[in-house]
Amino acid sequence: MNTSSSSHDRALVLGGGGSTGNAWLIGVIAGLFEAGVDVTGADLLVGTSAGATAAAQVAGAAPADLYAQALTSVPARPPAPPAPDGRPTGVQRVQAVIDASTDMDDMRRRMSASALELDAASDGAWSDRWRSVVAARLPVQEWPQRRILITAVDARTAEPVVFDRDSGVAIAEAVAASTSSGRPFRIGDERYIDGGYRVNAENADLAAGYERVLVLSPFNGRSLAPASWGTHLAAQVEALRASGSRVEVVGPESEELHGENAMDASLRPAAARAGHARGIAVAPSVAARWS
């Protein structure tokens, strides 16, 4: 299969989805590769949260090697800083913020304010531990020459952030920021929260201008935010297609390993195998649009 492309031709968008989502992404990419479709040579890689880790991984190691690693256990995520006043953490906390928000900008402001409250009660040790865990997962510690965009949100301004090799931030720190969930990740004097709060878990809008776009979405484009906000993946895909991009979206056949189970590292091998099978299954349709 022909995998050649121009310099502004193909974009690979890797969505968030927790620990199992990362394993699923690696599995899909490995399955595609095994079936003769190499998507790792995309002109642009967009990574959000778990997809940020995957983007940095596929830019520095072979799909088969990454898949083999995904079939094994990974270091546990460091415990989260406690929420002030015993408030809920995790999905419940995010949903409560969304329910109180009027739109995505308001939601980012509220999530950022919550993160800064956590930061004020923290000694910063979690950031150091998380940076070490993330760095250990990356095959290389330098930004590759190819274009990689890693998303996050600046907790001080509540504004979206996109890191790249010219941002002056190490790739491990960029990935750690993008995967921080609602926790305050420290880079110098700055504080960041998860890239999934930029717009959604995929941030496919960053692939605008690319002729062919492949979106791998562990959450199948689902979002906790209401559809009326216009931030769902479907809206971004529609906009990309309206601008002339050929877009393919691939999600898991079953959501059993995702959603509430997304942070269960013990499910990573199963998620990787499911992704691998999915990659092989969708290879013909992906090749038709990618080649």
ChimeraX commands (.cxc) that place a marker at each C-alpha (Angstrom):
marker #1 position 0.00,0.00,0.00 radius 0.5
marker #1 position 1.23,3.46,-0.90 radius 0.5
marker #1 position 2.09,5.51,2.17 radius 0.5
marker #1 position 3.79,8.50,0.52 radius 0.5
marker #1 position 2.43,11.98,1.18 radius 0.5
marker #1 position 3.11,15.67,0.76 radius 0.5
marker #1 position 4.26,17.75,3.74 radius 0.5
marker #1 position 0.78,19.05,4.53 radius 0.5
marker #1 position -1.27,16.04,3.62 radius 0.5
marker #1 position -2.07,13.61,6.43 radius 0.5
marker #1 position -2.90,14.19,10.09 radius 0.5
marker #1 position -3.25,11.56,12.79 radius 0.5
marker #1 position -5.39,12.68,15.73 radius 0.5
marker #1 position -5.04,10.61,18.91 radius 0.5
marker #1 position -7.76,11.20,21.47 radius 0.5
marker #1 position -7.78,10.94,25.24 radius 0.5
marker #1 position -9.10,7.95,27.12 radius 0.5
marker #1 position -7.05,7.21,30.21 radius 0.5
marker #1 position -4.76,4.25,30.70 radius 0.5
marker #1 position -6.90,1.84,28.69 radius 0.5
marker #1 position -7.34,4.45,25.99 radius 0.5
marker #1 position -3.59,4.75,25.53 radius 0.5
marker #1 position -3.25,0.97,25.24 radius 0.5
marker #1 position -6.14,0.84,22.76 radius 0.5
marker #1 position -4.55,3.56,20.61 radius 0.5
marker #1 position -1.25,1.70,20.50 radius 0.5
marker #1 position -3.10,-1.51,19.65 radius 0.5
marker #1 position -4.97,0.11,16.75 radius 0.5
marker #1 position -1.80,1.63,15.32 radius 0.5
marker #1 position 0.01,-1.72,15.64 radius 0.5
marker #1 position -2.91,-3.55,14.05 radius 0.5
marker #1 position -2.99,-1.13,11.13 radius 0.5
marker #1 position 0.77,-1.48,10.71 radius 0.5
marker #1 position 0.53,-5.26,10.75 radius 0.5
marker #1 position -2.15,-5.05,8.06 radius 0.5
marker #1 position 0.09,-2.90,5.86 radius 0.5
marker #1 position -1.07,0.59,6.77 radius 0.5
marker #1 position 1.60,2.69,8.49 radius 0.5
marker #1 position -0.04,5.78,9.97 radius 0.5
marker #1 position 2.95,6.69,12.14 radius 0.5
marker #1 position 4.48,8.68,9.29 radius 0.5
marker #1 position 1.69,11.26,9.37 radius 0.5
marker #1 position 2.74,14.83,8.62 radius 0.5
marker #1 position 0.97,15.96,11.79 radius 0.5
marker #1 position 0.33,14.17,15.07 radius 0.5
marker #1 position -2.24,15.70,17.43 radius 0.5
marker #1 position -2.21,14.23,20.92 radius 0.5
marker #1 position -4.62,14.88,23.77 radius 0.5
marker #1 position -4.23,13.37,27.24 radius 0.5
marker #1 position -3.67,9.61,26.71 radius 0.5
marker #1 position -3.31,10.45,23.03 radius 0.5
marker #1 position -0.47,12.82,23.86 radius 0.5
marker #1 position 1.44,9.92,25.38 radius 0.5
marker #1 position 0.66,7.79,22.34 radius 0.5
marker #1 position 1.77,10.54,19.94 radius 0.5
marker #1 position 5.13,10.85,21.67 radius 0.5
marker #1 position 5.46,7.07,21.77 radius 0.5
marker #1 position 4.72,6.38,18.10 radius 0.5
marker #1 position 7.07,9.17,17.08 radius 0.5
marker #1 position 9.95,7.40,18.80 radius 0.5
marker #1 position 9.39,3.64,18.64 radius 0.5
marker #1 position 8.09,0.92,16.33 radius 0.5
marker #1 position 4.38,0.01,16.61 radius 0.5
marker #1 position 5.14,-3.66,17.31 radius 0.5
marker #1 position 7.45,-2.76,20.19 radius 0.5
marker #1 position 4.92,-0.37,21.69 radius 0.5
marker #1 position 2.20,-2.98,21.36 radius 0.5
marker #1 position 4.32,-5.55,23.18 radius 0.5
marker #1 position 4.86,-3.06,25.99 radius 0.5
marker #1 position 1.13,-2.28,26.15 radius 0.5
marker #1 position 0.46,-5.95,26.84 radius 0.5
marker #1 position 2.35,-5.63,30.14 radius 0.5
marker #1 position 1.55,-3.71,33.31 radius 0.5
marker #1 position 2.50,-0.05,33.75 radius 0.5
marker #1 position 3.51,1.99,36.81 radius 0.5
marker #1 position 0.53,3.10,38.87 radius 0.5
marker #1 position -0.53,6.73,38.62 radius 0.5
marker #1 position 0.57,8.75,41.65 radius 0.5
marker #1 position -2.29,9.45,44.07 radius 0.5
marker #1 position -4.13,12.68,43.31 radius 0.5
marker #1 position -3.89,15.63,45.66 radius 0.5
marker #1 position -6.93,15.67,47.96 radius 0.5
marker #1 position -9.82,17.91,46.95 radius 0.5
marker #1 position -10.44,20.83,49.33 radius 0.5
marker #1 position -13.37,20.41,51.72 radius 0.5
marker #1 position -13.85,16.78,50.77 radius 0.5
marker #1 position -15.27,17.64,47.34 radius 0.5
marker #1 position -15.57,14.83,44.79 radius 0.5
marker #1 position -12.69,14.05,42.43 radius 0.5
marker #1 position -12.51,12.34,39.06 radius 0.5
marker #1 position -15.50,12.03,36.73 radius 0.5
marker #1 position -17.98,13.18,39.40 radius 0.5
marker #1 position -16.00,16.36,39.92 radius 0.5
marker #1 position -15.79,17.06,36.19 radius 0.5
marker #1 position -19.49,16.43,35.67 radius 0.5
marker #1 position -20.35,18.75,38.56 radius 0.5
marker #1 position -18.26,21.50,36.97 radius 0.5
marker #1 position -19.89,20.94,33.57 radius 0.5
marker #1 position -23.37,21.04,35.09 radius 0.5
marker #1 position -22.58,24.39,36.68 radius 0.5
marker #1 position -21.08,25.86,33.48 radius 0.5
marker #1 position -22.73,27.76,30.65 radius 0.5
marker #1 position -20.27,26.89,27.87 radius 0.5
marker #1 position -16.77,25.53,27.26 radius 0.5
marker #1 position -15.05,28.79,28.18 radius 0.5
marker #1 position -16.91,28.88,31.48 radius 0.5
marker #1 position -16.09,25.23,32.09 radius 0.5
marker #1 position -12.37,25.87,31.52 radius 0.5
marker #1 position -12.48,28.78,33.96 radius 0.5
marker #1 position -14.14,26.66,36.62 radius 0.5
marker #1 position -11.82,23.69,36.10 radius 0.5
marker #1 position -8.81,25.98,36.19 radius 0.5
marker #1 position -9.97,27.66,39.40 radius 0.5
marker #1 position -10.48,24.26,40.98 radius 0.5
marker #1 position -7.00,23.17,39.90 radius 0.5
marker #1 position -5.45,26.30,41.41 radius 0.5
marker #1 position -7.20,25.55,44.68 radius 0.5
marker #1 position -5.65,22.08,44.60 radius 0.5
marker #1 position -2.30,23.64,43.78 radius 0.5
marker #1 position -2.50,26.01,46.74 radius 0.5
marker #1 position -2.97,23.02,49.03 radius 0.5
marker #1 position -0.16,21.03,47.39 radius 0.5
marker #1 position 3.59,20.97,47.89 radius 0.5
marker #1 position 4.17,20.17,44.22 radius 0.5
marker #1 position 5.40,16.65,44.88 radius 0.5
marker #1 position 2.68,15.14,42.70 radius 0.5
marker #1 position 3.92,17.05,39.65 radius 0.5
marker #1 position 7.44,15.75,40.16 radius 0.5
marker #1 position 6.22,12.17,40.52 radius 0.5
marker #1 position 3.92,12.41,37.53 radius 0.5
marker #1 position 6.66,13.89,35.35 radius 0.5
marker #1 position 8.90,10.93,36.21 radius 0.5
marker #1 position 6.16,8.40,35.41 radius 0.5
marker #1 position 5.41,10.05,32.07 radius 0.5
marker #1 position 9.08,10.32,31.11 radius 0.5
marker #1 position 9.55,6.61,31.78 radius 0.5
marker #1 position 6.81,5.82,29.26 radius 0.5
marker #1 position 8.39,7.78,26.41 radius 0.5
marker #1 position 10.92,6.01,24.17 radius 0.5
marker #1 position 12.79,9.29,23.53 radius 0.5
marker #1 position 13.07,12.41,25.65 radius 0.5
marker #1 position 13.52,14.90,22.81 radius 0.5
marker #1 position 10.93,16.38,20.50 radius 0.5
marker #1 position 11.10,14.72,17.08 radius 0.5
marker #1 position 11.57,16.81,13.96 radius 0.5
marker #1 position 8.08,16.04,12.70 radius 0.5
marker #1 position 5.16,18.23,13.71 radius 0.5
marker #1 position 3.52,17.11,16.95 radius 0.5
marker #1 position 0.88,19.17,18.76 radius 0.5
marker #1 position 0.12,18.35,22.39 radius 0.5
marker #1 position -2.84,20.01,24.04 radius 0.5
marker #1 position -3.36,21.39,27.54 radius 0.5
marker #1 position -5.06,24.29,29.33 radius 0.5
marker #1 position -3.27,27.08,31.19 radius 0.5
marker #1 position -4.83,26.98,34.66 radius 0.5
marker #1 position -3.89,30.58,35.41 radius 0.5
marker #1 position -5.63,32.05,32.35 radius 0.5
marker #1 position -8.06,29.19,31.56 radius 0.5
marker #1 position -6.90,29.53,27.95 radius 0.5
marker #1 position -6.19,26.58,25.63 radius 0.5
marker #1 position -2.53,25.71,25.13 radius 0.5
marker #1 position -0.89,23.75,22.32 radius 0.5
marker #1 position 2.69,22.64,22.93 radius 0.5
marker #1 position 5.12,21.82,20.13 radius 0.5
marker #1 position 8.87,21.51,19.73 radius 0.5
marker #1 position 9.21,25.31,19.66 radius 0.5
marker #1 position 7.35,25.90,22.93 radius 0.5
marker #1 position 10.45,25.73,25.11 radius 0.5
marker #1 position 8.93,22.88,27.14 radius 0.5
marker #1 position 10.36,19.35,27.28 radius 0.5
marker #1 position 8.18,16.77,25.57 radius 0.5
marker #1 position 7.81,14.81,28.81 radius 0.5
marker #1 position 6.52,17.94,30.54 radius 0.5
marker #1 position 4.11,18.68,27.68 radius 0.5
marker #1 position 2.73,15.14,27.82 radius 0.5
marker #1 position 2.53,15.27,31.63 radius 0.5
marker #1 position 0.53,18.49,31.42 radius 0.5
marker #1 position -1.82,17.05,28.81 radius 0.5
marker #1 position -2.41,13.93,30.92 radius 0.5
marker #1 position -2.85,15.71,34.25 radius 0.5
marker #1 position -6.65,15.41,34.29 radius 0.5
marker #1 position -7.96,18.22,36.51 radius 0.5
marker #1 position -4.87,18.19,38.69 radius 0.5
marker #1 position -2.47,21.15,38.63 radius 0.5
marker #1 position 0.69,20.14,36.77 radius 0.5
marker #1 position 3.59,22.51,37.38 radius 0.5
marker #1 position 6.01,23.65,34.71 radius 0.5
marker #1 position 8.13,26.33,36.34 radius 0.5
marker #1 position 5.78,29.00,37.63 radius 0.5
marker #1 position 2.95,27.88,35.35 radius 0.5
marker #1 position 0.11,25.46,36.08 radius 0.5
marker #1 position -1.66,23.29,33.52 radius 0.5
marker #1 position -4.61,20.92,33.34 radius 0.5
marker #1 position -5.54,18.14,30.95 radius 0.5
marker #1 position -5.71,18.75,27.20 radius 0.5
marker #1 position -9.17,17.19,27.14 radius 0.5
marker #1 position -10.47,20.45,28.62 radius 0.5
marker #1 position -9.23,22.46,25.66 radius 0.5
marker #1 position -12.29,21.57,23.56 radius 0.5
marker #1 position -12.81,17.83,23.82 radius 0.5
marker #1 position -10.94,14.55,24.12 radius 0.5
marker #1 position -9.78,14.67,20.50 radius 0.5
marker #1 position -9.16,18.32,19.55 radius 0.5
marker #1 position -9.45,17.34,15.90 radius 0.5
marker #1 position -9.86,21.00,14.93 radius 0.5
marker #1 position -6.07,21.27,15.09 radius 0.5
marker #1 position -5.91,19.13,11.93 radius 0.5
marker #1 position -7.62,21.87,9.90 radius 0.5
marker #1 position -5.96,22.31,6.52 radius 0.5
marker #1 position -4.82,18.71,6.19 radius 0.5
marker #1 position -6.19,16.77,3.26 radius 0.5
marker #1 position -6.58,13.43,5.04 radius 0.5
marker #1 position -7.34,13.10,8.72 radius 0.5
marker #1 position -7.53,9.92,10.77 radius 0.5
marker #1 position -9.05,10.31,14.23 radius 0.5
marker #1 position -8.60,7.49,16.75 radius 0.5
marker #1 position -11.07,8.10,19.57 radius 0.5
marker #1 position -11.05,5.75,22.60 radius 0.5
marker #1 position -14.24,7.44,23.82 radius 0.5
marker #1 position -15.95,7.08,20.43 radius 0.5
marker #1 position -16.43,10.83,20.27 radius 0.5
marker #1 position -18.47,10.89,23.48 radius 0.5
marker #1 position -18.28,13.91,25.75 radius 0.5
marker #1 position -19.61,14.81,29.19 radius 0.5
marker #1 position -20.40,18.28,27.86 radius 0.5
marker #1 position -23.86,18.97,26.39 radius 0.5
marker #1 position -24.14,18.81,22.59 radius 0.5
marker #1 position -25.47,22.38,22.60 radius 0.5
marker #1 position -21.95,23.62,23.36 radius 0.5
marker #1 position -20.89,22.52,19.89 radius 0.5
marker #1 position -17.69,20.96,21.18 radius 0.5
marker #1 position -18.34,17.31,20.39 radius 0.5
marker #1 position -16.08,15.45,17.98 radius 0.5
marker #1 position -18.92,15.19,15.47 radius 0.5
marker #1 position -19.02,18.98,15.17 radius 0.5
marker #1 position -15.27,19.13,14.57 radius 0.5
marker #1 position -15.43,16.37,11.96 radius 0.5
marker #1 position -18.24,18.19,10.18 radius 0.5
marker #1 position -16.17,21.38,10.10 radius 0.5
marker #1 position -13.11,19.55,8.78 radius 0.5
marker #1 position -15.12,17.90,6.03 radius 0.5
marker #1 position -16.75,21.22,5.13 radius 0.5
marker #1 position -13.27,22.67,4.63 radius 0.5
marker #1 position -12.30,19.84,2.28 radius 0.5
marker #1 position -10.60,17.30,4.56 radius 0.5
marker #1 position -11.27,13.59,4.12 radius 0.5
marker #1 position -11.87,12.38,7.68 radius 0.5
marker #1 position -11.99,8.85,9.05 radius 0.5
marker #1 position -12.97,8.27,12.70 radius 0.5
marker #1 position -12.20,4.98,14.42 radius 0.5
marker #1 position -13.46,4.10,17.88 radius 0.5
marker #1 position -13.65,0.89,19.92 radius 0.5
marker #1 position -16.38,-1.62,19.12 radius 0.5
marker #1 position -17.05,-2.08,22.84 radius 0.5
marker #1 position -16.87,0.58,25.54 radius 0.5
marker #1 position -16.48,-1.98,28.32 radius 0.5
marker #1 position -12.77,-1.21,28.70 radius 0.5
marker #1 position -13.22,2.55,28.60 radius 0.5
marker #1 position -15.42,5.13,30.30 radius 0.5
marker #1 position -15.40,4.49,34.04 radius 0.5
marker #1 position -12.71,1.82,33.58 radius 0.5
marker #1 position -10.36,4.11,31.68 radius 0.5
marker #1 position -7.88,4.51,34.54 radius 0.5
marker #1 position -7.71,0.80,35.42 radius 0.5
marker #1 position -4.17,-0.11,34.37 radius 0.5
marker #1 position -4.92,-3.81,34.85 radius 0.5
marker #1 position -7.19,-3.59,31.78 radius 0.5
marker #1 position -4.46,-2.26,29.51 radius 0.5
marker #1 position -3.55,-5.65,27.96 radius 0.5
marker #1 position -7.19,-6.34,27.09 radius 0.5
marker #1 position -7.59,-2.83,25.66 radius 0.5
marker #1 position -4.41,-3.21,23.60 radius 0.5
marker #1 position -5.61,-6.52,22.15 radius 0.5
marker #1 position -9.02,-5.03,21.36 radius 0.5
marker #1 position -7.32,-2.10,19.64 radius 0.5
marker #1 position -5.05,-4.41,17.68 radius 0.5
marker #1 position -8.03,-6.39,16.38 radius 0.5
marker #1 position -9.82,-3.14,15.56 radius 0.5
marker #1 position -6.81,-1.87,13.62 radius 0.5
marker #1 position -6.67,-4.99,11.49 radius 0.5
marker #1 position -10.42,-4.83,10.88 radius 0.5
marker #1 position -10.48,-1.19,9.73 radius 0.5
marker #1 position -7.23,-1.33,7.75 radius 0.5
marker #1 position -8.95,-1.59,4.32 radius 0.5
marker #1 position -11.16,1.47,4.91 radius 0.5
marker #1 position -8.29,3.47,6.44 radius 0.5
marker #1 position -6.00,2.56,3.55 radius 0.5
marker #1 position -8.59,3.76,1.04 radius 0.5
marker #1 position -8.50,7.24,2.58 radius 0.5
marker #1 position -4.91,7.34,3.82 radius 0.5
marker #1 position -3.03,6.11,0.73 radius 0.5
marker link #1:1,2 radius 0.2
marker link #1:2,3 radius 0.2
marker link #1:3,4 radius 0.2
marker link #1:4,5 radius 0.2
marker link #1:5,6 radius 0.2
marker link #1:6,7 radius 0.2
marker link #1:7,8 radius 0.2
marker link #1:8,9 radius 0.2
marker link #1:9,10 radius 0.2
marker link #1:10,11 radius 0.2
marker link #1:11,12 radius 0.2
marker link #1:12,13 radius 0.2
marker link #1:13,14 radius 0.2
marker link #1:14,15 radius 0.2
marker link #1:15,16 radius 0.2
marker link #1:16,17 radius 0.2
marker link #1:17,18 radius 0.2
marker link #1:18,19 radius 0.2
marker link #1:19,20 radius 0.2
marker link #1:20,21 radius 0.2
marker link #1:21,22 radius 0.2
marker link #1:22,23 radius 0.2
marker link #1:23,24 radius 0.2
marker link #1:24,25 radius 0.2
marker link #1:25,26 radius 0.2
marker link #1:26,27 radius 0.2
marker link #1:27,28 radius 0.2
marker link #1:28,29 radius 0.2
marker link #1:29,30 radius 0.2
marker link #1:30,31 radius 0.2
marker link #1:31,32 radius 0.2
marker link #1:32,33 radius 0.2
marker link #1:33,34 radius 0.2
marker link #1:34,35 radius 0.2
marker link #1:35,36 radius 0.2
marker link #1:36,37 radius 0.2
marker link #1:37,38 radius 0.2
marker link #1:38,39 radius 0.2
marker link #1:39,40 radius 0.2
marker link #1:40,41 radius 0.2
marker link #1:41,42 radius 0.2
marker link #1:42,43 radius 0.2
marker link #1:43,44 radius 0.2
marker link #1:44,45 radius 0.2
marker link #1:45,46 radius 0.2
marker link #1:46,47 radius 0.2
marker link #1:47,48 radius 0.2
marker link #1:48,49 radius 0.2
marker link #1:49,50 radius 0.2
marker link #1:50,51 radius 0.2
marker link #1:51,52 radius 0.2
marker link #1:52,53 radius 0.2
marker link #1:53,54 radius 0.2
marker link #1:54,55 radius 0.2
marker link #1:55,56 radius 0.2
marker link #1:56,57 radius 0.2
marker link #1:57,58 radius 0.2
marker link #1:58,59 radius 0.2
marker link #1:59,60 radius 0.2
marker link #1:60,61 radius 0.2
marker link #1:61,62 radius 0.2
marker link #1:62,63 radius 0.2
marker link #1:63,64 radius 0.2
marker link #1:64,65 radius 0.2
marker link #1:65,66 radius 0.2
marker link #1:66,67 radius 0.2
marker link #1:67,68 radius 0.2
marker link #1:68,69 radius 0.2
marker link #1:69,70 radius 0.2
marker link #1:70,71 radius 0.2
marker link #1:71,72 radius 0.2
marker link #1:72,73 radius 0.2
marker link #1:73,74 radius 0.2
marker link #1:74,75 radius 0.2
marker link #1:75,76 radius 0.2
marker link #1:76,77 radius 0.2
marker link #1:77,78 radius 0.2
marker link #1:78,79 radius 0.2
marker link #1:79,80 radius 0.2
marker link #1:80,81 radius 0.2
marker link #1:81,82 radius 0.2
marker link #1:82,83 radius 0.2
marker link #1:83,84 radius 0.2
marker link #1:84,85 radius 0.2
marker link #1:85,86 radius 0.2
marker link #1:86,87 radius 0.2
marker link #1:87,88 radius 0.2
marker link #1:88,89 radius 0.2
marker link #1:89,90 radius 0.2
marker link #1:90,91 radius 0.2
marker link #1:91,92 radius 0.2
marker link #1:92,93 radius 0.2
marker link #1:93,94 radius 0.2
marker link #1:94,95 radius 0.2
marker link #1:95,96 radius 0.2
marker link #1:96,97 radius 0.2
marker link #1:97,98 radius 0.2
marker link #1:98,99 radius 0.2
marker link #1:99,100 radius 0.2
marker link #1:100,101 radius 0.2
marker link #1:101,102 radius 0.2
marker link #1:102,103 radius 0.2
marker link #1:103,104 radius 0.2
marker link #1:104,105 radius 0.2
marker link #1:105,106 radius 0.2
marker link #1:106,107 radius 0.2
marker link #1:107,108 radius 0.2
marker link #1:108,109 radius 0.2
marker link #1:109,110 radius 0.2
marker link #1:110,111 radius 0.2
marker link #1:111,112 radius 0.2
marker link #1:112,113 radius 0.2
marker link #1:113,114 radius 0.2
marker link #1:114,115 radius 0.2
marker link #1:115,116 radius 0.2
marker link #1:116,117 radius 0.2
marker link #1:117,118 radius 0.2
marker link #1:118,119 radius 0.2
marker link #1:119,120 radius 0.2
marker link #1:120,121 radius 0.2
marker link #1:121,122 radius 0.2
marker link #1:122,123 radius 0.2
marker link #1:123,124 radius 0.2
marker link #1:124,125 radius 0.2
marker link #1:125,126 radius 0.2
marker link #1:126,127 radius 0.2
marker link #1:127,128 radius 0.2
marker link #1:128,129 radius 0.2
marker link #1:129,130 radius 0.2
marker link #1:130,131 radius 0.2
marker link #1:131,132 radius 0.2
marker link #1:132,133 radius 0.2
marker link #1:133,134 radius 0.2
marker link #1:134,135 radius 0.2
marker link #1:135,136 radius 0.2
marker link #1:136,137 radius 0.2
marker link #1:137,138 radius 0.2
marker link #1:138,139 radius 0.2
marker link #1:139,140 radius 0.2
marker link #1:140,141 radius 0.2
marker link #1:141,142 radius 0.2
marker link #1:142,143 radius 0.2
marker link #1:143,144 radius 0.2
marker link #1:144,145 radius 0.2
marker link #1:145,146 radius 0.2
marker link #1:146,147 radius 0.2
marker link #1:147,148 radius 0.2
marker link #1:148,149 radius 0.2
marker link #1:149,150 radius 0.2
marker link #1:150,151 radius 0.2
marker link #1:151,152 radius 0.2
marker link #1:152,153 radius 0.2
marker link #1:153,154 radius 0.2
marker link #1:154,155 radius 0.2
marker link #1:155,156 radius 0.2
marker link #1:156,157 radius 0.2
marker link #1:157,158 radius 0.2
marker link #1:158,159 radius 0.2
marker link #1:159,160 radius 0.2
marker link #1:160,161 radius 0.2
marker link #1:161,162 radius 0.2
marker link #1:162,163 radius 0.2
marker link #1:163,164 radius 0.2
marker link #1:164,165 radius 0.2
marker link #1:165,166 radius 0.2
marker link #1:166,167 radius 0.2
marker link #1:167,168 radius 0.2
marker link #1:168,169 radius 0.2
marker link #1:169,170 radius 0.2
marker link #1:170,171 radius 0.2
marker link #1:171,172 radius 0.2
marker link #1:172,173 radius 0.2
marker link #1:173,174 radius 0.2
marker link #1:174,175 radius 0.2
marker link #1:175,176 radius 0.2
marker link #1:176,177 radius 0.2
marker link #1:177,178 radius 0.2
marker link #1:178,179 radius 0.2
marker link #1:179,180 radius 0.2
marker link #1:180,181 radius 0.2
marker link #1:181,182 radius 0.2
marker link #1:182,183 radius 0.2
marker link #1:183,184 radius 0.2
marker link #1:184,185 radius 0.2
marker link #1:185,186 radius 0.2
marker link #1:186,187 radius 0.2
marker link #1:187,188 radius 0.2
marker link #1:188,189 radius 0.2
marker link #1:189,190 radius 0.2
marker link #1:190,191 radius 0.2
marker link #1:191,192 radius 0.2
marker link #1:192,193 radius 0.2
marker link #1:193,194 radius 0.2
marker link #1:194,195 radius 0.2
marker link #1:195,196 radius 0.2
marker link #1:196,197 radius 0.2
marker link #1:197,198 radius 0.2
marker link #1:198,199 radius 0.2
marker link #1:199,200 radius 0.2
marker link #1:200,201 radius 0.2
marker link #1:201,202 radius 0.2
marker link #1:202,203 radius 0.2
marker link #1:203,204 radius 0.2
marker link #1:204,205 radius 0.2
marker link #1:205,206 radius 0.2
marker link #1:206,207 radius 0.2
marker link #1:207,208 radius 0.2
marker link #1:208,209 radius 0.2
marker link #1:209,210 radius 0.2
marker link #1:210,211 radius 0.2
marker link #1:211,212 radius 0.2
marker link #1:212,213 radius 0.2
marker link #1:213,214 radius 0.2
marker link #1:214,215 radius 0.2
marker link #1:215,216 radius 0.2
marker link #1:216,217 radius 0.2
marker link #1:217,218 radius 0.2
marker link #1:218,219 radius 0.2
marker link #1:219,220 radius 0.2
marker link #1:220,221 radius 0.2
marker link #1:221,222 radius 0.2
marker link #1:222,223 radius 0.2
marker link #1:223,224 radius 0.2
marker link #1:224,225 radius 0.2
marker link #1:225,226 radius 0.2
marker link #1:226,227 radius 0.2
marker link #1:227,228 radius 0.2
marker link #1:228,229 radius 0.2
marker link #1:229,230 radius 0.2
marker link #1:230,231 radius 0.2
marker link #1:231,232 radius 0.2
marker link #1:232,233 radius 0.2
marker link #1:233,234 radius 0.2
marker link #1:234,235 radius 0.2
marker link #1:235,236 radius 0.2
marker link #1:236,237 radius 0.2
marker link #1:237,238 radius 0.2
marker link #1:238,239 radius 0.2
marker link #1:239,240 radius 0.2
marker link #1:240,241 radius 0.2
marker link #1:241,242 radius 0.2
marker link #1:242,243 radius 0.2
marker link #1:243,244 radius 0.2
marker link #1:244,245 radius 0.2
marker link #1:245,246 radius 0.2
marker link #1:246,247 radius 0.2
marker link #1:247,248 radius 0.2
marker link #1:248,249 radius 0.2
marker link #1:249,250 radius 0.2
marker link #1:250,251 radius 0.2
marker link #1:251,252 radius 0.2
marker link #1:252,253 radius 0.2
marker link #1:253,254 radius 0.2
marker link #1:254,255 radius 0.2
marker link #1:255,256 radius 0.2
marker link #1:256,257 radius 0.2
marker link #1:257,258 radius 0.2
marker link #1:258,259 radius 0.2
marker link #1:259,260 radius 0.2
marker link #1:260,261 radius 0.2
marker link #1:261,262 radius 0.2
marker link #1:262,263 radius 0.2
marker link #1:263,264 radius 0.2
marker link #1:264,265 radius 0.2
marker link #1:265,266 radius 0.2
marker link #1:266,267 radius 0.2
marker link #1:267,268 radius 0.2
marker link #1:268,269 radius 0.2
marker link #1:269,270 radius 0.2
marker link #1:270,271 radius 0.2
marker link #1:271,272 radius 0.2
marker link #1:272,273 radius 0.2
marker link #1:273,274 radius 0.2
marker link #1:274,275 radius 0.2
marker link #1:275,276 radius 0.2
marker link #1:276,277 radius 0.2
marker link #1:277,278 radius 0.2
marker link #1:278,279 radius 0.2
marker link #1:279,280 radius 0.2
marker link #1:280,281 radius 0.2
marker link #1:281,282 radius 0.2
marker link #1:282,283 radius 0.2
marker link #1:283,284 radius 0.2
marker link #1:284,285 radius 0.2
marker link #1:285,286 radius 0.2
marker link #1:286,287 radius 0.2
marker link #1:287,288 radius 0.2
marker link #1:288,289 radius 0.2
marker link #1:289,290 radius 0.2
marker link #1:290,291 radius 0.2
view
